[in-house]
Amino acid sequence: MTFKHFFIVLGLAGFAAMGYAIEEPAYDTTQQIDNVELRDYAASIQARTTMASDDSSSSSFRRLANYIFGGNTQEQSIAMTAPVETHTTADGYMAFTLPSQYAMAQLPSPNDQSVSLHAVPARRLAVIEFGGWATKGRVEEKSRELLAVLEANNIQPVGEPFLNQYNPPWTLPWNRRNEVAVPVGL
């Protein structure tokens, strides 16, 4: 390994480590059923943008990142959080949950008309975690697995499954954390 390769690997490791130091929404696990957790999340605020197809995920991410990196009416930087929430239904969207320190009135308006702020009420999610790459096939597989566990336990979803991704894109597959989640009744 050359010094150049050593420093590239060292730099990527440093970036990957930084990915774990960002805020995540707090939750209480209320029940564990097989490999599915039922979690109660507090109310939060999300920045959202439309996502018409799987192909638009990088452009959707860039629009949201632009908002938190100063593309707003106050040119204010807002800390990145995890996970990135992706809904691929017909009216699909991508969302960043904004840091818990902010109230809606404190947040600047997005400069991009396709980015909007949403108050998310407290919610209960059924969640199944998995590692590796969140490919379309893997997400569909985990969605079926999640819904089967819920059905077997007479728990009714109140929405469609969605994907949560916690890591920066350069994170190696064996260190990646992903979830498929679906809202269930409180």
BAKEDREN-377874 format. One record per residue: residue number from 1; residue in three letters; z, x, y of N, C-alpha, C in turn. Coordinates in Angstrom, 3 decimals, padded with zeros to 6 digits. Layout:
! residues N
+-----+--------+----------+----------+----------+----------+----------+----------+----------+----------+----------+
! num ! residu !     n.c3 !     n.c1 !     n.c2 !    ca.c3 !    ca.c1 !    ca.c2 !     c.c3 !     c.c1 !     c.c2 !
+-----+--------+----------+----------+----------+----------+----------+----------+----------+----------+----------+
! NUM !    ala !        Z !        X !        Y !        Z !        X !        Y !        Z !        X !        Y !
...
+-----+--------+----------+----------+----------+----------+----------+----------+----------+----------+----------+
//
This chain:
! residues 186
+-----+--------+----------+----------+----------+----------+----------+----------+----------+----------+----------+
! num ! residu !     n.c3 !     n.c1 !     n.c2 !    ca.c3 !    ca.c1 !    ca.c2 !     c.c3 !     c.c1 !     c.c2 !
+-----+--------+----------+----------+----------+----------+----------+----------+----------+----------+----------+
!   1 !    met !  000.000 !  000.861 ! -001.177 !  000.000 !  000.000 !  000.000 !  000.000 !  000.903 !  001.234 !
!   2 !    thr ! -000.900 !  000.623 !  002.151 ! -000.956 !  001.400 !  003.382 !  000.096 !  000.896 !  004.359 !
!   3 !    phe !  000.354 !  001.697 !  005.405 !  001.301 !  001.250 !  006.442 !  000.822 ! -000.035 !  007.096 !
!   4 !    lys ! -000.483 ! -000.161 !  007.284 ! -001.032 ! -001.377 !  007.905 ! -000.684 ! -002.593 !  007.049 !
!   5 !    his ! -000.913 ! -002.498 !  005.740 ! -000.601 ! -003.623 !  004.860 !  000.903 ! -003.895 !  004.817 !
!   6 !    phe !  001.698 ! -002.831 !  004.824 !  003.146 ! -002.982 !  004.827 !  003.605 ! -003.792 !  006.041 !
!   7 !    phe !  003.091 ! -003.467 !  007.225 !  003.505 ! -004.177 !  008.434 !  002.991 ! -005.609 !  008.464 !
!   8 !    ile !  001.826 ! -005.871 !  007.893 !  001.326 ! -007.246 !  007.795 !  002.259 ! -008.068 !  006.910 !
!   9 !    val !  002.613 ! -007.506 !  005.731 !  003.523 ! -008.208 !  004.823 !  004.880 ! -008.409 !  005.479 !
!  10 !    leu !  005.393 ! -007.371 !  006.136 !  006.674 ! -007.468 !  006.827 !  006.627 ! -008.549 !  007.911 !
!  11 !    gly !  005.550 ! -008.587 !  008.673 !  005.400 ! -009.597 !  009.725 !  005.352 ! -011.003 !  009.156 !
!  12 !    leu !  004.597 ! -011.201 !  008.063 !  004.534 ! -012.521 !  007.443 !  005.889 ! -012.944 !  006.898 !
!  13 !    ala !  006.618 ! -012.011 !  006.332 !  007.956 ! -012.327 !  005.831 !  008.873 ! -012.751 !  006.975 !
!  14 !    gly !  008.762 ! -012.070 !  008.102 !  009.565 ! -012.429 !  009.271 !  009.231 ! -013.811 !  009.789 !
!  15 !    phe !  007.937 ! -014.123 !  009.852 !  007.534 ! -015.459 !  010.298 !  008.016 ! -016.523 !  009.328 !
!  16 !    ala !  007.911 ! -016.246 !  008.028 !  008.372 ! -017.212 !  007.038 !  009.868 ! -017.457 !  007.183 !
!  17 !    ala !  010.624 ! -016.400 !  007.412 !  012.076 ! -016.559 !  007.590 !  012.382 ! -017.394 !  008.822 !
!  18 !    met !  011.590 ! -017.210 !  009.893 !  011.816 ! -017.999 !  011.109 !  011.593 ! -019.477 !  010.841 !
!  19 !    gly !  010.715 ! -019.820 !  009.920 !  010.423 ! -021.209 !  009.626 !  011.634 ! -021.984 !  009.137 !
!  20 !    tyr !  012.638 ! -021.284 !  008.606 !  013.803 ! -021.965 !  008.070 !  014.896 ! -022.161 !  009.112 !
!  21 !    ala !  014.727 ! -021.642 !  010.316 !  015.771 ! -021.697 !  011.322 !  015.560 ! -022.833 !  012.317 !
!  22 !    ile !  014.650 ! -023.752 !  012.048 !  014.384 ! -024.819 !  012.999 !  015.118 ! -026.096 !  012.588 !
!  23 !    glu !  015.318 ! -026.969 !  013.566 !  016.063 ! -028.202 !  013.333 !  015.308 ! -029.144 !  012.398 !
!  24 !    glu !  016.067 ! -029.784 !  011.526 !  015.555 ! -030.836 !  010.652 !  016.396 ! -032.086 !  010.899 !
!  25 !    pro !  015.804 ! -033.271 !  010.727 !  016.598 ! -034.485 !  010.909 !  017.780 ! -034.523 !  009.936 !
!  26 !    ala !  018.931 ! -034.880 !  010.453 !  020.130 ! -034.990 !  009.616 !  020.055 ! -036.273 !  008.796 !
!  27 !    tyr !  020.594 ! -036.206 !  007.595 !  020.630 ! -037.396 !  006.743 !  021.833 ! -037.312 !  005.815 !
!  28 !    asp !  022.198 ! -038.477 !  005.274 !  023.224 ! -038.569 !  004.239 !  022.543 ! -039.046 !  002.969 !
!  29 !    thr !  022.761 ! -038.340 !  001.871 !  022.239 ! -038.791 !  000.585 !  023.188 ! -039.863 !  000.067 !
!  30 !    thr !  022.649 ! -041.071 ! -000.153 !  023.485 ! -042.188 ! -000.596 !  023.437 ! -042.380 ! -002.100 !
!  31 !    gln !  022.341 ! -041.911 ! -002.730 !  022.215 ! -042.085 ! -004.171 !  021.189 ! -041.094 ! -004.711 !
!  32 !    gln !  021.435 ! -040.602 ! -005.913 !  020.487 ! -039.737 ! -006.628 !  020.097 ! -040.462 ! -007.903 !
!  33 !    ile !  018.801 ! -040.701 ! -008.081 !  018.287 ! -041.344 ! -009.293 !  017.227 ! -040.414 ! -009.862 !
!  34 !    asp !  017.529 ! -039.795 ! -010.987 !  016.634 ! -038.788 ! -011.570 !  016.342 ! -037.733 ! -010.509 !
!  35 !    asn !  015.084 ! -037.517 ! -010.169 !  014.731 ! -036.516 ! -009.162 !  014.430 ! -037.143 ! -007.798 !
!  36 !    val !  014.908 ! -038.356 ! -007.576 !  014.691 ! -039.078 ! -006.313 !  016.024 ! -039.234 ! -005.592 !
!  37 !    glu !  016.011 ! -038.920 ! -004.303 !  017.193 ! -039.136 ! -003.459 !  016.952 ! -040.327 ! -002.550 !
!  38 !    leu !  017.975 ! -041.143 ! -002.355 !  017.964 ! -042.157 ! -001.304 !  018.746 ! -041.560 ! -000.148 !
!  39 !    arg !  018.099 ! -041.488 !  001.016 !  018.697 ! -040.833 !  002.176 !  018.723 ! -041.782 !  003.368 !
!  40 !    asp !  019.827 ! -041.757 !  004.098 !  019.955 ! -042.504 !  005.347 !  019.787 ! -041.540 !  006.517 !
!  41 !    tyr !  018.807 ! -041.825 !  007.354 !  018.515 ! -041.019 !  008.540 !  018.933 ! -041.774 !  009.788 !
!  42 !    ala !  019.438 ! -041.049 !  010.770 !  019.782 ! -041.630 !  012.072 !  018.493 ! -041.927 !  012.841 !
!  43 !    ala !  018.631 ! -042.708 !  013.877 !  017.487 ! -042.982 !  014.755 !  016.986 ! -041.662 !  015.345 !
!  44 !    ser !  015.701 ! -041.607 !  015.632 !  015.107 ! -040.386 !  016.176 !  013.930 ! -040.748 !  017.078 !
!  45 !    ile !  013.321 ! -039.726 !  017.641 !  012.123 ! -039.903 !  018.467 !  011.033 ! -039.027 !  017.885 !
!  46 !    gln !  009.845 ! -039.584 !  017.767 !  008.709 ! -038.826 !  017.254 !  007.589 ! -038.780 !  018.279 !
!  47 !    ala !  006.895 ! -037.640 !  018.302 !  005.597 ! -037.537 !  018.970 !  004.576 ! -037.768 !  017.871 !
!  48 !    arg !  003.637 ! -038.691 !  018.111 !  002.649 ! -039.058 !  017.087 !  001.240 ! -038.969 !  017.647 !
!  49 !    thr !  000.317 ! -038.704 !  016.727 ! -001.101 ! -038.772 !  017.058 ! -001.844 ! -039.348 !  015.860 !
!  50 !    thr ! -002.953 ! -039.985 !  016.128 ! -003.720 ! -040.607 !  015.061 ! -004.294 ! -039.548 !  014.133 !
!  51 !    met ! -004.517 ! -039.973 !  012.919 ! -005.097 ! -039.106 !  011.909 ! -006.004 ! -039.970 !  011.054 !
!  52 !    ala ! -007.278 ! -040.028 !  011.411 ! -008.214 ! -040.937 !  010.768 ! -008.550 ! -040.533 !  009.337 !
!  53 !    ser ! -008.508 ! -039.243 !  009.021 ! -008.852 ! -038.800 !  007.673 ! -008.111 ! -037.511 !  007.364 !
!  54 !    asp ! -008.151 ! -037.109 !  006.083 ! -007.520 ! -035.849 !  005.678 ! -008.109 ! -034.669 !  006.438 !
!  55 !    asp ! -009.378 ! -034.766 !  006.813 ! -010.046 ! -033.663 !  007.495 ! -009.509 ! -033.412 !  008.894 !
!  56 !    ser ! -008.797 ! -034.385 !  009.479 ! -008.349 ! -034.241 !  010.858 ! -006.931 ! -033.683 !  010.967 !
!  57 !    ser ! -006.338 ! -033.231 !  009.857 ! -004.946 ! -032.798 !  009.927 ! -004.757 ! -031.601 !  010.854 !
!  58 !    ser ! -005.684 ! -030.640 !  010.855 ! -005.496 ! -029.489 !  011.736 ! -005.675 ! -029.881 !  013.198 !
!  59 !    ser ! -006.602 ! -030.771 !  013.506 ! -006.763 ! -031.197 !  014.906 ! -005.577 ! -032.067 !  015.339 !
!  60 !    ser ! -005.054 ! -032.870 !  014.429 ! -003.866 ! -033.672 !  014.745 ! -002.679 ! -032.756 !  015.019 !
!  61 !    phe ! -002.510 ! -031.745 !  014.183 ! -001.420 ! -030.791 !  014.370 ! -001.561 ! -030.082 !  015.725 !
!  62 !    arg ! -002.767 ! -029.674 !  016.070 ! -002.982 ! -028.972 !  017.354 ! -002.628 ! -029.868 !  018.541 !
!  63 !    arg ! -002.975 ! -031.152 !  018.466 ! -002.639 ! -032.066 !  019.576 ! -001.128 ! -032.175 !  019.751 !
!  64 !    leu ! -000.393 ! -032.314 !  018.631 !  001.065 ! -032.411 !  018.710 !  001.682 ! -031.093 !  019.173 !
!  65 !    ala !  001.177 ! -029.990 !  018.641 !  001.687 ! -028.678 !  019.056 !  001.439 ! -028.450 !  020.540 !
!  66 !    asn !  000.275 ! -028.872 !  021.028 ! -000.025 ! -028.733 !  022.456 !  001.021 ! -029.477 !  023.298 !
!  67 !    tyr !  001.401 ! -030.671 !  022.858 !  002.419 ! -031.436 !  023.581 !  003.727 ! -030.654 !  023.671 !
!  68 !    ile !  004.236 ! -030.152 !  022.531 !  005.550 ! -029.490 !  022.569 !  005.485 ! -028.104 !  023.195 !
!  69 !    phe !  004.305 ! -027.508 !  023.276 !  004.188 ! -026.178 !  023.889 !  003.814 ! -026.263 !  025.362 !
!  70 !    gly !  004.003 ! -027.445 !  025.970 !  003.830 ! -027.563 !  027.415 !  002.693 ! -028.447 !  027.863 !
!  71 !    gly !  001.969 ! -029.063 !  026.944 !  000.879 ! -029.969 !  027.308 !  001.417 ! -031.352 !  027.638 !
!  72 !    asn !  002.278 ! -031.387 !  028.648 !  002.916 ! -032.635 !  029.039 !  003.095 ! -032.647 !  030.558 !
!  73 !    thr !  003.527 ! -033.769 !  031.087 !  003.588 ! -033.953 !  032.539 !  004.543 ! -033.000 !  033.246 !
!  74 !    gln !  005.485 ! -032.424 !  032.524 !  006.425 ! -031.474 !  033.131 !  006.144 ! -030.026 !  032.726 !
!  75 !    glu !  005.074 ! -029.814 !  031.966 !  004.741 ! -028.481 !  031.439 !  005.952 ! -027.850 !  030.759 !
!  76 !    gln !  006.717 ! -028.682 !  030.076 !  007.972 ! -028.297 !  029.440 !  007.730 ! -027.939 !  027.977 !
!  77 !    ser !  008.308 ! -026.833 !  027.520 !  008.281 ! -026.489 !  026.106 !  009.415 ! -027.213 !  025.400 !
!  78 !    ile !  009.110 ! -027.740 !  024.239 !  010.073 ! -028.466 !  023.418 !  010.092 ! -027.771 !  022.065 !
!  79 !    ala !  011.256 ! -027.519 !  021.529 !  011.375 ! -026.782 !  020.264 !  010.669 ! -027.501 !  019.125 !
!  80 !    met !  010.068 ! -026.724 !  018.246 !  009.453 ! -027.233 !  017.027 !  010.559 ! -027.615 !  016.057 !
!  81 !    thr !  010.341 ! -028.677 !  015.321 !  011.262 ! -029.102 !  014.268 !  010.487 ! -029.210 !  012.957 !
!  82 !    ala !  011.170 ! -029.482 !  011.904 !  010.536 ! -029.753 !  010.614 !  011.168 ! -031.030 !  010.069 !
!  83 !    pro !  010.456 ! -031.804 !  009.319 !  009.122 ! -031.558 !  008.789 !  008.035 ! -032.113 !  009.695 !
!  84 !    val !  006.789 ! -031.802 !  009.326 !  005.633 ! -032.490 !  009.892 !  005.403 ! -033.682 !  008.971 !
!  85 !    glu !  005.410 ! -034.873 !  009.546 !  005.278 ! -036.117 !  008.779 !  003.830 ! -036.586 !  008.861 !
!  86 !    thr !  003.214 ! -036.856 !  007.707 !  001.808 ! -037.245 !  007.662 !  001.641 ! -038.547 !  006.895 !
!  87 !    his !  001.057 ! -039.536 !  007.554 !  000.752 ! -040.835 !  006.952 ! -000.764 ! -040.931 !  006.811 !
!  88 !    thr ! -001.251 ! -041.127 !  005.599 ! -002.700 ! -041.147 !  005.369 ! -003.223 ! -042.544 !  005.059 !
!  89 !    thr ! -002.507 ! -043.551 !  005.458 ! -002.975 ! -044.922 !  005.281 ! -004.114 ! -045.196 !  006.269 !
!  90 !    ala ! -004.663 ! -046.405 !  006.248 ! -005.792 ! -046.751 !  007.125 ! -005.476 ! -046.487 !  008.598 !
!  91 !    asp ! -004.253 ! -046.759 !  009.019 ! -003.842 ! -046.495 !  010.406 ! -002.994 ! -045.223 !  010.448 !
!  92 !    gly ! -003.445 ! -044.206 !  009.745 ! -002.690 ! -042.971 !  009.556 ! -002.368 ! -042.229 !  010.833 !
!  93 !    tyr ! -001.300 ! -041.446 !  010.750 ! -000.890 ! -040.620 !  011.885 ! -000.112 ! -039.415 !  011.394 !
!  94 !    met !  000.008 ! -038.446 !  012.277 !  000.853 ! -037.284 !  012.049 !  001.948 ! -037.345 !  013.098 !
!  95 !    ala !  003.166 ! -036.896 !  012.717 !  004.298 ! -036.975 !  013.640 !  005.156 ! -035.727 !  013.572 !
!  96 !    phe !  005.661 ! -035.332 !  014.739 !  006.722 ! -034.339 !  014.858 !  007.960 ! -035.103 !  015.300 !
!  97 !    thr !  009.071 ! -034.938 !  014.606 !  010.336 ! -035.478 !  015.091 !  010.833 ! -034.527 !  016.162 !
!  98 !    leu !  011.181 ! -035.062 !  017.303 !  011.607 ! -034.226 !  018.424 !  013.086 ! -033.868 !  018.281 !
!  99 !    pro !  013.509 ! -032.759 !  018.874 !  014.906 ! -032.324 !  018.723 !  015.897 ! -033.429 !  019.103 !
! 100 !    ser !  016.994 ! -033.487 !  018.363 !  017.973 ! -034.563 !  018.530 !  018.672 ! -034.541 !  019.881 !
! 101 !    gln !  018.577 ! -033.460 !  020.627 !  019.227 ! -033.379 !  021.933 !  018.579 ! -034.283 !  022.978 !
! 102 !    tyr !  017.358 ! -034.770 !  022.706 !  016.623 ! -035.548 !  023.709 !  016.795 ! -037.052 !  023.516 !
! 103 !    ala !  016.924 ! -037.751 !  024.641 !  016.785 ! -039.207 !  024.690 !  015.360 ! -039.473 !  025.177 !
! 104 !    met !  014.845 ! -040.636 !  024.906 !  013.468 ! -040.964 !  025.281 !  013.227 ! -040.734 !  026.776 !
! 105 !    ala !  014.188 ! -041.104 !  027.613 !  014.017 ! -040.974 !  029.065 !  013.929 ! -039.520 !  029.522 !
! 106 !    gln !  014.415 ! -038.582 !  028.707 !  014.389 ! -037.162 !  029.073 !  013.076 ! -036.478 !  028.721 !
! 107 !    leu !  012.263 ! -037.106 !  027.915 !  011.054 ! -036.448 !  027.414 !  009.879 ! -036.645 !  028.366 !
! 108 !    pro !  009.118 ! -035.589 !  028.614 !  007.935 ! -035.723 !  029.459 !  006.833 ! -036.472 !  028.726 !
! 109 !    ser !  005.987 ! -037.134 !  029.466 !  004.848 ! -037.839 !  028.871 !  003.785 ! -036.834 !  028.443 !
! 110 !    pro !  003.102 ! -037.107 !  027.334 !  002.025 ! -036.219 !  026.894 !  000.846 ! -036.270 !  027.865 !
! 111 !    asn !  000.187 ! -035.128 !  028.058 ! -001.051 ! -035.110 !  028.846 ! -002.207 ! -035.704 !  028.057 !
! 112 !    asp ! -002.189 ! -035.545 !  026.759 ! -003.249 ! -036.037 !  025.873 ! -002.976 ! -037.506 !  025.551 !
! 113 !    gln ! -003.921 ! -038.370 !  025.879 ! -003.760 ! -039.820 !  025.660 ! -003.621 ! -040.182 !  024.181 !
! 114 !    ser ! -004.048 ! -039.286 !  023.287 ! -003.952 ! -039.594 !  021.853 ! -002.591 ! -039.231 !  021.263 !
! 115 !    val ! -001.692 ! -038.685 !  022.076 ! -000.326 ! -038.386 !  021.649 !  000.593 ! -039.397 !  022.325 !
! 116 !    ser !  001.496 ! -039.981 !  021.549 !  002.428 ! -040.966 !  022.110 !  003.818 ! -040.723 !  021.532 !
! 117 !    leu !  004.814 ! -041.192 !  022.260 !  006.211 ! -041.053 !  021.840 !  006.696 ! -042.376 !  021.252 !
! 118 !    his !  007.462 ! -042.281 !  020.149 !  007.933 ! -043.480 !  019.450 !  009.407 ! -043.348 !  019.104 !
! 119 !    ala !  010.166 ! -044.391 !  019.396 !  011.554 ! -044.461 !  018.944 !  011.526 ! -044.920 !  017.491 !
! 120 !    val !  012.147 ! -044.151 !  016.617 !  012.203 ! -044.487 !  015.197 !  013.622 ! -044.954 !  014.907 !
! 121 !    pro !  013.781 ! -046.210 !  014.490 !  015.136 ! -046.697 !  014.212 !  015.727 ! -045.997 !  012.982 !
! 122 !    ala !  017.026 ! -046.111 !  012.819 !  017.672 ! -045.582 !  011.614 !  016.934 ! -046.146 !  010.407 !
! 123 !    arg !  016.791 ! -045.313 !  009.386 !  016.026 ! -045.765 !  008.222 !  016.553 ! -045.116 !  006.950 !
! 124 !    arg !  016.309 ! -045.812 !  005.838 !  016.620 ! -045.271 !  004.513 !  015.291 ! -044.922 !  003.859 !
! 125 !    leu !  015.208 ! -043.683 !  003.370 !  014.011 ! -043.222 !  002.684 !  014.353 ! -042.836 !  001.256 !
! 126 !    ala !  013.456 ! -043.160 !  000.338 !  013.503 ! -042.624 ! -001.015 !  012.600 ! -041.400 ! -000.993 !
! 127 !    val !  013.106 ! -040.257 ! -001.486 !  012.417 ! -038.982 ! -001.320 !  012.369 ! -038.225 ! -002.638 !
! 128 !    ile !  011.207 ! -037.641 ! -002.911 !  011.049 ! -036.729 ! -004.034 !  010.515 ! -035.411 ! -003.486 !
! 129 !    glu !  011.190 ! -034.311 ! -003.799 !  010.791 ! -032.986 ! -003.298 !  009.884 ! -032.293 ! -004.307 !
! 130 !    phe !  009.020 ! -031.401 ! -003.793 !  008.209 ! -030.551 ! -004.656 !  007.780 ! -029.318 ! -003.891 !
! 131 !    gly !  007.477 ! -028.270 ! -004.624 !  007.048 ! -027.016 ! -004.018 !  005.542 ! -026.845 ! -004.127 !
! 132 !    gly !  005.073 ! -025.688 ! -003.740 !  003.647 ! -025.381 ! -003.837 !  002.851 ! -025.999 ! -002.703 !
! 133 !    trp !  001.543 ! -026.034 ! -002.903 !  000.651 ! -026.617 ! -001.895 !  000.664 ! -028.134 ! -002.010 !
! 134 !    ala !  000.634 ! -028.813 ! -000.899 !  000.628 ! -030.278 ! -000.873 ! -000.822 ! -030.770 ! -000.888 !
! 135 !    thr ! -001.492 ! -030.570 ! -002.025 ! -002.867 ! -031.031 ! -002.154 ! -002.882 ! -032.548 ! -002.274 !
! 136 !    lys ! -004.036 ! -033.125 ! -002.037 ! -004.173 ! -034.582 ! -002.136 ! -003.756 ! -035.063 ! -003.530 !
! 137 !    gly ! -004.224 ! -034.364 ! -004.566 ! -003.879 ! -034.751 ! -005.934 ! -002.397 ! -034.636 ! -006.217 !
! 138 !    arg ! -001.767 ! -033.591 ! -005.723 ! -000.330 ! -033.389 ! -005.948 !  000.482 ! -034.452 ! -005.210 !
! 139 !    val !  000.067 ! -034.793 ! -003.996 !  000.768 ! -035.827 ! -003.228 !  000.623 ! -037.185 ! -003.915 !
! 140 !    glu ! -000.565 ! -037.483 ! -004.417 ! -000.766 ! -038.750 ! -005.136 !  000.089 ! -038.805 ! -006.399 !
! 141 !    glu !  000.162 ! -037.681 ! -007.133 !  000.982 ! -037.597 ! -008.338 !  002.455 ! -037.846 ! -008.009 !
! 142 !    lys !  002.962 ! -037.200 ! -006.964 !  004.368 ! -037.358 ! -006.592 !  004.637 ! -038.760 ! -006.035 !
! 143 !    ser !  003.660 ! -039.351 ! -005.377 !  003.808 ! -040.735 ! -004.896 !  003.964 ! -041.688 ! -006.072 !
! 144 !    arg !  003.126 ! -041.533 ! -007.094 !  003.226 ! -042.384 ! -008.299 !  004.580 ! -042.184 ! -008.982 !
! 145 !    glu !  005.010 ! -040.931 ! -009.086 !  006.298 ! -040.628 ! -009.718 !  007.451 ! -041.276 ! -008.943 !
! 146 !    leu !  007.421 ! -041.160 ! -007.625 !  008.449 ! -041.757 ! -006.767 !  008.488 ! -043.268 ! -006.936 !
! 147 !    leu !  007.323 ! -043.905 ! -006.847 !  007.264 ! -045.369 ! -006.949 !  007.679 ! -045.856 ! -008.332 !
! 148 !    ala !  007.382 ! -045.092 ! -009.386 !  007.785 ! -045.476 ! -010.742 !  009.307 ! -045.461 ! -010.884 !
! 149 !    val !  009.960 ! -044.443 ! -010.313 !  011.427 ! -044.381 ! -010.368 !  012.023 ! -045.568 ! -009.612 !
! 150 !    leu !  011.466 ! -045.881 ! -008.461 !  011.984 ! -047.015 ! -007.688 !  011.809 ! -048.327 ! -008.454 !
! 151 !    glu !  010.624 ! -048.519 ! -009.020 !  010.359 ! -049.750 ! -009.766 !  011.303 ! -049.876 ! -010.963 !
! 152 !    ala !  011.514 ! -048.790 ! -011.692 !  012.401 ! -048.806 ! -012.858 !  013.841 ! -049.124 ! -012.480 !
! 153 !    asn !  014.190 ! -048.921 ! -011.212 !  015.555 ! -049.169 ! -010.742 !  015.641 ! -050.351 ! -009.787 !
! 154 !    asn !  014.606 ! -051.196 ! -009.790 !  014.566 ! -052.423 ! -008.980 !  014.810 ! -052.163 ! -007.495 !
! 155 !    ile !  014.247 ! -051.081 ! -006.991 !  014.339 ! -050.760 ! -005.568 !  012.967 ! -050.997 ! -004.967 !
! 156 !    gln !  012.916 ! -051.850 ! -003.969 !  011.649 ! -052.268 ! -003.375 !  011.285 ! -051.407 ! -002.154 !
! 157 !    pro !  010.138 ! -050.716 ! -002.191 !  009.675 ! -050.018 ! -000.980 !  009.331 ! -051.026 !  000.114 !
! 158 !    val !  009.515 ! -050.625 !  001.367 !  009.158 ! -051.495 !  002.493 !  008.101 ! -050.815 !  003.367 !
! 159 !    gly !  007.267 ! -050.054 !  002.728 !  006.191 ! -049.349 !  003.412 !  005.433 ! -048.511 !  002.408 !
! 160 !    glu !  004.551 ! -047.678 !  002.907 !  003.734 ! -046.815 !  002.066 !  004.320 ! -045.407 !  002.018 !
! 161 !    pro !  004.116 ! -044.699 !  000.902 !  004.582 ! -043.312 !  000.830 !  003.881 ! -042.432 !  001.872 !
! 162 !    phe !  004.597 ! -041.401 !  002.337 !  004.029 ! -040.439 !  003.273 !  004.515 ! -039.044 !  002.905 !
! 163 !    leu !  003.885 ! -038.049 !  003.490 !  004.159 ! -036.653 !  003.175 !  004.969 ! -035.990 !  004.272 !
! 164 !    asn !  005.972 ! -035.218 !  003.879 !  006.715 ! -034.336 !  004.781 !  006.470 ! -032.904 !  004.338 !
! 165 !    gln !  006.083 ! -032.041 !  005.287 !  005.896 ! -030.624 !  005.001 !  006.789 ! -029.819 !  005.936 !
! 166 !    tyr !  007.541 ! -028.886 !  005.374 !  008.567 ! -028.169 !  006.112 !  008.195 ! -026.757 !  006.536 !
! 167 !    asn !  007.148 ! -026.184 !  005.990 !  006.894 ! -024.764 !  006.188 !  005.661 ! -024.482 !  007.026 !
! 168 !    pro !  005.663 ! -023.323 !  007.691 !  004.453 ! -022.894 !  008.386 !  003.346 ! -022.612 !  007.364 !
! 169 !    pro !  002.093 ! -022.661 !  007.784 !  000.988 ! -022.523 !  006.838 !  000.967 ! -021.200 !  006.082 !
! 170 !    trp !  001.550 ! -020.156 !  006.626 !  001.496 ! -018.853 !  005.961 !  002.572 ! -018.683 !  004.891 !
! 171 !    thr !  003.419 ! -019.697 !  004.688 !  004.462 ! -019.604 !  003.669 !  003.819 ! -019.573 !  002.290 !
! 172 !    leu !  004.264 ! -018.652 !  001.467 !  003.723 ! -018.521 !  000.123 !  004.054 ! -019.762 ! -000.703 !
! 173 !    pro !  003.164 ! -020.145 ! -001.632 !  003.335 ! -021.415 ! -002.362 !  004.695 ! -021.582 ! -003.024 !
! 174 !    trp !  005.249 ! -020.523 ! -003.624 !  006.517 ! -020.657 ! -004.340 !  007.706 ! -020.806 ! -003.394 !
! 175 !    asn !  007.493 ! -020.624 ! -002.097 !  008.565 ! -020.827 ! -001.115 !  008.388 ! -022.106 ! -000.313 !
! 176 !    arg !  007.378 ! -022.897 ! -000.636 !  007.083 ! -024.083 !  000.161 !  007.981 ! -025.258 ! -000.242 !
! 177 !    arg !  008.325 ! -026.068 !  000.746 !  009.122 ! -027.285 !  000.521 !  008.341 ! -028.469 !  001.063 !
! 178 !    asn !  008.072 ! -029.411 !  000.201 !  007.355 ! -030.629 !  000.556 !  008.130 ! -031.823 !  000.005 !
! 179 !    glu !  007.857 ! -032.982 !  000.570 !  008.459 ! -034.219 !  000.068 !  007.438 ! -035.347 !  000.198 !
! 180 !    val !  007.506 ! -036.262 ! -000.744 !  006.885 ! -037.565 ! -000.561 !  008.049 ! -038.514 ! -000.342 !
! 181 !    ala !  007.943 ! -039.333 !  000.696 !  009.009 ! -040.269 !  001.044 !  008.427 ! -041.661 !  001.229 !
! 182 !    val !  009.256 ! -042.654 !  001.038 !  008.844 ! -044.033 !  001.289 !  010.075 ! -044.800 !  001.805 !
! 183 !    pro !  009.883 ! -045.622 !  002.838 !  011.016 ! -046.429 !  003.320 !  011.439 ! -047.464 !  002.270 !
! 184 !    val !  012.741 ! -047.650 !  002.164 !  013.306 ! -048.701 !  001.307 !  014.337 ! -049.444 !  002.153 !
! 185 !    gly !  014.721 ! -050.624 !  001.720 !  015.675 ! -051.429 !  002.486 !  017.019 ! -050.754 !  002.639 !
! 186 !    leu !  017.634 ! -050.963 !  003.813 !  018.978 ! -050.399 !  004.065 !  020.048 ! -051.169 !  003.304 !
+-----+--------+----------+----------+----------+----------+----------+----------+----------+----------+----------+
//
